[in-house]
Amino acid sequence: MNIELIPPDILYQQLREKLQQLKNALTYLLKQEKNQPEGHLRVAQKGDKRPQYYHYTSPNNLTGKYIRKKHLEFAKALAQKDYNEQIIQLLQKETAALEEYLSKATCGQVLSDFYTTLCIPRRALITPVTLTNGQYTAKWQEVTWVGRIFGEDTPEFYTAKGERVRSKSEVIIADALIRHSIPYRYEFPLQLRRSSGVSTGNFDKLNHQSHVTLYPDFLCLNVRTRQEFYWEHFGLMDTPEYSNNAVSKLRLYTENGILTGRNLILTMETQSEPLSTRIVDQMIRNFLL
């Protein structure tokens, strides 16, 4: 076995947050009950005719009193009350079930703890079902690839670890990733399907082919969640040809399920609005930590 069978557990914290949301909603609805009108709403409708609303206060008499059109707000209040009562019951069941689960769950810690109890020589012989962050990062970084070739007249820019990139802004991004210990691959090739009849811009001249190969600026790894994010920086957005090309590339990403905020990070700049380290650090905190 040389793969990770069980990714790190991020569900436990999500469920705790969900439980708190349910409790907050339950508290709010229980408070609202104090201000609800007495009785319930009955709705009657025949065919395509306008529905009629009735107010009843006793389960022994569901006929109720007809609510006139001018008192529609009262009907809305009764409908909301009836809805809230049902939702409160569902919320109570849901919170009880989640509380029971969370009281017994270990958020995957038992699996990780068991591996760490083993002696170091034994650990060296084992691939755990959940890799340590260091193990997963090392495997992720074992991949080799061939990026785009730098032209002879291309300006030289180097990151803090001596890797050559294509612009000062890419240096800013790469150095921030290094500073935050985010694993990344620079210009890792990505093959995408191209819809027929859709221009892919100047970044690929083989527009007659069904697939195109792109070289996103960075492919980044969120070690905690094991999720990969492509990071594209568009540095000349005040240049019409460049911005049109950027739009074509984003359309291609979208067609292939690579979406901003889900698995794509975007930064942009113009001459008057250059890229800032503050924005880069914010992107890293939002998606990669």
Kinemage of the C-alpha trace (Angstrom):
@kinemage 1
@onewidth
@group {chain A} dominant
@subgroup {mainchain}
@vectorlist {calphas} color= white
{ca met a 1} P 0.000 0.000 0.000
{ca asn a 2} L 1.503 3.337 -1.045
{ca ile a 3} L -1.569 5.565 -1.100
{ca glu a 4} L -3.594 7.359 1.530
{ca leu a 5} L -6.765 5.359 2.139
{ca ile a 6} L -8.384 7.769 4.610
{ca pro a 7} L -7.778 11.540 4.275
{ca pro a 8} L -7.522 13.611 7.469
{ca asp a 9} L -10.877 14.161 9.149
{ca ile a 10} L -12.254 17.647 8.525
{ca leu a 11} L -15.856 16.519 8.928
{ca tyr a 12} L -15.758 16.557 12.725
{ca gln a 13} L -15.208 20.316 12.937
{ca gln a 14} L -17.777 20.922 10.201
{ca leu a 15} L -20.340 18.902 12.163
{ca arg a 16} L -19.595 20.857 15.332
{ca glu a 17} L -20.170 24.091 13.426
{ca lys a 18} L -23.361 22.650 11.945
{ca leu a 19} L -24.560 21.639 15.405
{ca gln a 20} L -24.052 25.179 16.653
{ca gln a 21} L -26.023 26.544 13.689
{ca leu a 22} L -28.886 24.166 14.480
{ca lys a 23} L -28.867 25.178 18.128
{ca asn a 24} L -28.862 28.867 17.236
{ca ala a 25} L -31.827 28.356 14.906
{ca leu a 26} L -33.664 26.337 17.536
{ca thr a 27} L -33.145 29.019 20.172
{ca tyr a 28} L -34.393 31.704 17.792
{ca leu a 29} L -37.538 29.770 16.807
{ca leu a 30} L -38.386 28.894 20.407
{ca lys a 31} L -38.269 32.584 21.280
{ca gln a 32} L -40.503 33.380 18.312
{ca glu a 33} L -43.131 30.953 19.616
{ca lys a 34} L -44.007 33.371 22.406
{ca asn a 35} L -45.250 35.954 19.910
{ca gln a 36} L -47.182 33.632 17.609
{ca pro a 37} L -50.985 33.925 17.210
{ca glu a 38} L -53.234 31.295 18.712
{ca gly a 39} L -54.506 28.470 16.503
{ca his a 40} L -53.532 27.063 13.123
{ca leu a 41} L -54.116 27.519 9.415
{ca arg a 42} L -56.165 25.328 7.098
{ca val a 43} L -55.755 25.778 3.358
{ca ala a 44} L -58.492 24.780 0.922
{ca gln a 45} L -58.293 24.928 -2.856
{ca lys a 46} L -60.479 23.507 -5.576
{ca gly a 47} L -58.935 23.124 -9.011
{ca asp a 48} L -57.359 26.305 -10.302
{ca lys a 49} L -59.403 28.564 -8.040
{ca arg a 50} L -57.770 30.915 -5.575
{ca pro a 51} L -56.864 29.120 -2.333
{ca gln a 52} L -58.971 29.874 0.735
{ca tyr a 53} L -57.554 30.136 4.217
{ca tyr a 54} L -59.255 29.215 7.504
{ca his a 55} L -58.266 29.809 11.093
{ca tyr a 56} L -59.007 27.042 13.586
{ca thr a 57} L -58.148 26.806 17.283
{ca ser a 58} L -59.362 23.323 18.205
{ca pro a 59} L -58.349 19.959 16.696
{ca asn a 60} L -61.998 18.907 17.160
{ca asn a 61} L -63.154 21.543 14.703
{ca leu a 62} L -60.860 21.846 11.665
{ca thr a 63} L -63.387 23.795 9.634
{ca gly a 64} L -62.317 27.041 11.211
{ca lys a 65} L -63.174 30.613 10.417
{ca tyr a 66} L -62.669 31.983 6.925
{ca ile a 67} L -59.816 34.518 6.630
{ca arg a 68} L -60.667 37.337 4.284
{ca lys a 69} L -58.235 38.562 1.674
{ca lys a 70} L -57.637 41.802 3.573
{ca his a 71} L -56.380 39.716 6.516
{ca leu a 72} L -53.798 37.830 4.460
{ca glu a 73} L -51.002 38.876 6.825
{ca phe a 74} L -52.768 36.967 9.601
{ca ala a 75} L -52.847 33.879 7.366
{ca lys a 76} L -49.115 34.301 6.752
{ca ala a 77} L -48.466 34.486 10.488
{ca leu a 78} L -50.421 31.283 11.082
{ca ala a 79} L -48.630 29.527 8.229
{ca gln a 80} L -45.262 30.583 9.602
{ca lys a 81} L -46.235 29.393 13.069
{ca asp a 82} L -47.278 25.966 11.778
{ca tyr a 83} L -44.066 25.698 9.785
{ca asn a 84} L -41.919 26.743 12.745
{ca glu a 85} L -43.518 24.149 15.006
{ca gln a 86} L -42.624 21.370 12.582
{ca ile a 87} L -39.122 22.713 12.054
{ca ile a 88} L -38.542 22.886 15.810
{ca gln a 89} L -39.313 19.187 16.115
{ca leu a 90} L -36.967 18.356 13.246
{ca leu a 91} L -34.224 20.538 14.717
{ca gln a 92} L -34.546 18.859 18.082
{ca lys a 93} L -34.158 15.430 16.474
{ca glu a 94} L -31.225 16.598 14.378
{ca thr a 95} L -29.358 18.220 17.270
{ca ala a 96} L -29.900 15.147 19.447
{ca ala a 97} L -28.513 12.862 16.732
{ca leu a 98} L -25.485 15.074 16.122
{ca glu a 99} L -24.748 15.450 19.819
{ca glu a 100} L -24.830 11.678 20.237
{ca tyr a 101} L -22.514 11.155 17.269
{ca leu a 102} L -20.048 13.842 18.320
{ca ser a 103} L -19.919 12.465 21.862
{ca lys a 104} L -18.645 9.166 20.450
{ca ala a 105} L -16.635 10.311 17.431
{ca thr a 106} L -12.868 10.688 17.611
{ca cys a 107} L -12.457 12.927 14.542
{ca gly a 108} L -10.068 10.334 13.139
{ca gln a 109} L -7.607 10.951 15.941
{ca val a 110} L -7.533 7.304 17.044
{ca leu a 111} L -6.116 6.248 13.668
{ca ser a 112} L -3.387 8.895 13.747
{ca asp a 113} L -2.582 8.297 17.402
{ca phe a 114} L -2.163 4.566 16.875
{ca tyr a 115} L 0.447 5.144 14.177
{ca thr a 116} L 2.414 7.526 16.391
{ca thr a 117} L 2.477 4.982 19.243
{ca leu a 118} L 4.562 2.653 17.090
{ca cys a 119} L 8.342 2.781 17.390
{ca ile a 120} L 10.121 4.849 14.759
{ca pro a 121} L 11.811 1.868 13.023
{ca arg a 122} L 8.397 0.144 12.676
{ca arg a 123} L 6.798 3.331 11.363
{ca ala a 124} L 9.477 3.507 8.683
{ca leu a 125} L 8.210 0.194 7.311
{ca ile a 126} L 4.536 1.148 7.268
{ca thr a 127} L 2.302 3.328 5.108
{ca pro a 128} L -0.496 4.404 7.475
{ca val a 129} L -4.079 4.619 6.240
{ca thr a 130} L -3.899 8.341 7.017
{ca leu a 131} L -0.543 9.825 6.109
{ca thr a 132} L 1.069 12.432 8.269
{ca asn a 133} L 1.154 15.882 6.681
{ca gly a 134} L 4.870 15.456 6.097
{ca gln a 135} L 4.416 12.080 4.411
{ca tyr a 136} L 1.624 13.338 2.178
{ca thr a 137} L 3.574 16.458 1.218
{ca ala a 138} L 6.656 14.414 0.384
{ca lys a 139} L 4.671 12.087 -1.891
{ca trp a 140} L 2.932 15.046 -3.545
{ca gln a 141} L 6.266 16.691 -4.243
{ca glu a 142} L 7.801 13.546 -5.754
{ca val a 143} L 6.019 14.287 -9.033
{ca thr a 144} L 8.223 15.569 -11.852
{ca trp a 145} L 7.113 17.508 -14.922
{ca val a 146} L 8.319 19.646 -17.782
{ca gly a 147} L 7.074 23.220 -17.705
{ca arg a 148} L 7.149 25.897 -20.352
{ca ile a 149} L 10.528 26.853 -21.724
{ca phe a 150} L 11.860 30.332 -20.968
{ca gly a 151} L 12.770 32.304 -24.056
{ca glu a 152} L 16.222 33.806 -24.384
{ca asp a 153} L 14.857 37.336 -24.092
{ca thr a 154} L 12.624 36.529 -21.092
{ca pro a 155} L 13.492 38.643 -18.004
{ca glu a 156} L 14.873 36.632 -15.118
{ca phe a 157} L 13.037 36.549 -11.798
{ca tyr a 158} L 13.869 34.145 -8.970
{ca thr a 159} L 12.011 33.109 -5.850
{ca ala a 160} L 13.425 32.811 -2.350
{ca lys a 161} L 14.335 29.176 -3.051
{ca gly a 162} L 16.036 30.007 -6.332
{ca glu a 163} L 13.267 28.893 -8.674
{ca arg a 164} L 12.879 30.891 -11.859
{ca val a 165} L 9.491 32.448 -12.577
{ca arg a 166} L 8.188 34.913 -15.140
{ca ser a 167} L 7.331 38.087 -13.230
{ca lys a 168} L 7.801 40.059 -10.028
{ca ser a 169} L 4.232 39.242 -9.063
{ca glu a 170} L 4.906 35.526 -9.388
{ca val a 171} L 7.889 36.027 -7.090
{ca ile a 172} L 5.541 37.625 -4.551
{ca ile a 173} L 3.113 34.700 -4.765
{ca ala a 174} L 5.804 32.004 -4.682
{ca asp a 175} L 7.625 33.595 -1.742
{ca ala a 176} L 4.355 33.893 0.181
{ca leu a 177} L 3.637 30.197 -0.462
{ca ile a 178} L 7.124 29.329 0.757
{ca arg a 179} L 6.702 31.540 3.818
{ca his a 180} L 3.458 29.759 4.724
{ca ser a 181} L 4.950 26.312 3.956
{ca ile a 182} L 2.435 25.660 1.165
{ca pro a 183} L 3.619 22.990 -1.290
{ca tyr a 184} L 3.256 24.058 -4.910
{ca arg a 185} L 4.222 23.127 -8.459
{ca tyr a 186} L 5.137 25.951 -10.815
{ca glu a 187} L 3.604 25.766 -14.313
{ca phe a 188} L 2.468 22.168 -13.904
{ca pro a 189} L 0.887 21.116 -17.262
{ca leu a 190} L -2.875 20.753 -17.311
{ca gln a 191} L -4.788 19.226 -20.220
{ca leu a 192} L -8.351 20.468 -20.672
{ca arg a 193} L -11.206 19.695 -23.028
{ca arg a 194} L -12.089 22.484 -25.413
{ca ser a 195} L -15.673 22.965 -26.533
{ca ser a 196} L -16.025 23.167 -30.282
{ca gly a 197} L -16.489 26.663 -31.595
{ca val a 198} L -15.137 28.331 -28.459
{ca ser a 199} L -11.990 30.377 -28.830
{ca thr a 200} L -9.215 29.580 -26.375
{ca gly a 201} L -7.311 32.762 -27.021
{ca asn a 202} L -3.637 33.144 -27.819
{ca phe a 203} L -2.349 30.867 -25.079
{ca asp a 204} L -2.761 27.813 -27.348
{ca lys a 205} L -2.467 28.005 -31.112
{ca leu a 206} L -3.915 24.524 -31.732
{ca asn a 207} L -7.508 25.666 -31.595
{ca his a 208} L -8.600 22.939 -33.991
{ca gln a 209} L -7.800 20.243 -31.430
{ca ser a 210} L -10.316 18.917 -28.901
{ca his a 211} L -7.865 19.326 -26.002
{ca val a 212} L -5.465 22.076 -25.038
{ca thr a 213} L -2.567 22.063 -22.614
{ca leu a 214} L -2.278 24.952 -20.205
{ca tyr a 215} L 0.416 25.767 -17.685
{ca pro a 216} L -1.295 27.388 -14.685
{ca asp a 217} L 1.030 29.634 -12.727
{ca phe a 218} L 0.843 27.464 -9.602
{ca leu a 219} L -0.750 24.215 -8.507
{ca cys a 220} L -1.008 24.482 -4.709
{ca leu a 221} L -1.799 21.907 -2.057
{ca asn a 222} L -3.855 22.495 1.072
{ca val a 223} L -2.075 19.897 3.206
{ca arg a 224} L -4.753 19.924 5.904
{ca thr a 225} L -7.611 18.998 3.536
{ca arg a 226} L -5.515 17.388 0.747
{ca gln a 227} L -7.267 19.642 -1.776
{ca glu a 228} L -5.427 21.030 -4.779
{ca phe a 229} L -5.959 24.578 -6.046
{ca tyr a 230} L -4.814 26.119 -9.295
{ca trp a 231} L -3.591 29.684 -8.867
{ca glu a 232} L -3.653 31.994 -11.850
{ca his a 233} L -2.334 35.522 -11.708
{ca phe a 234} L -3.359 37.923 -14.476
{ca gly a 235} L -0.875 40.756 -14.427
{ca leu a 236} L -1.793 42.989 -17.376
{ca met a 237} L -5.531 43.338 -17.084
{ca asp a 238} L -5.476 46.902 -18.421
{ca thr a 239} L -4.168 45.554 -21.759
{ca pro a 240} L -7.117 44.641 -24.038
{ca glu a 241} L -5.492 41.668 -25.785
{ca tyr a 242} L -4.219 40.245 -22.484
{ca ser a 243} L -7.568 40.676 -20.709
{ca asn a 244} L -9.440 39.039 -23.606
{ca asn a 245} L -7.031 36.130 -23.436
{ca ala a 246} L -7.623 35.892 -19.671
{ca val a 247} L -11.380 35.726 -20.175
{ca ser a 248} L -10.944 32.934 -22.739
{ca lys a 249} L -8.787 30.990 -20.313
{ca leu a 250} L -11.300 31.415 -17.490
{ca arg a 251} L -14.091 30.213 -19.766
{ca leu a 252} L -12.037 27.116 -20.533
{ca tyr a 253} L -11.437 26.496 -16.839
{ca thr a 254} L -15.142 26.830 -16.106
{ca glu a 255} L -16.079 24.371 -18.863
{ca asn a 256} L -13.767 21.833 -17.206
{ca gly a 257} L -15.096 22.254 -13.671
{ca ile a 258} L -12.263 24.444 -12.414
{ca leu a 259} L -14.098 27.235 -10.646
{ca thr a 260} L -13.045 30.283 -8.672
{ca gly a 261} L -13.393 29.672 -4.958
{ca arg a 262} L -13.749 25.910 -5.356
{ca asn a 263} L -10.455 24.812 -6.867
{ca leu a 264} L -9.168 27.967 -8.549
{ca ile a 265} L -7.527 30.999 -6.939
{ca leu a 266} L -7.396 34.202 -8.982
{ca thr a 267} L -5.361 37.345 -8.505
{ca met a 268} L -5.184 40.258 -10.921
{ca glu a 269} L -3.450 43.573 -11.299
{ca thr a 270} L -3.134 46.611 -13.516
{ca gln a 271} L -0.490 49.303 -13.681
{ca ser a 272} L -2.478 51.466 -11.284
{ca glu a 273} L -3.519 48.558 -9.012
{ca pro a 274} L -0.468 46.316 -8.511
{ca leu a 275} L -0.565 43.024 -6.642
{ca ser a 276} L -0.052 43.375 -2.893
{ca thr a 277} L 1.364 40.875 -0.420
{ca arg a 278} L -1.689 41.534 1.760
{ca ile a 279} L -4.008 40.154 -0.938
{ca val a 280} L -1.746 37.165 -1.554
{ca asp a 281} L -1.593 36.342 2.164
{ca gln a 282} L -5.385 36.644 2.394
{ca met a 283} L -5.840 34.188 -0.462
{ca ile a 284} L -3.500 31.740 1.229
{ca arg a 285} L -5.356 32.017 4.530
{ca asn a 286} L -8.722 31.571 2.829
{ca phe a 287} L -7.888 28.539 0.695
{ca leu a 288} L -4.589 26.913 1.571
{ca leu a 289} L -4.239 26.819 5.371
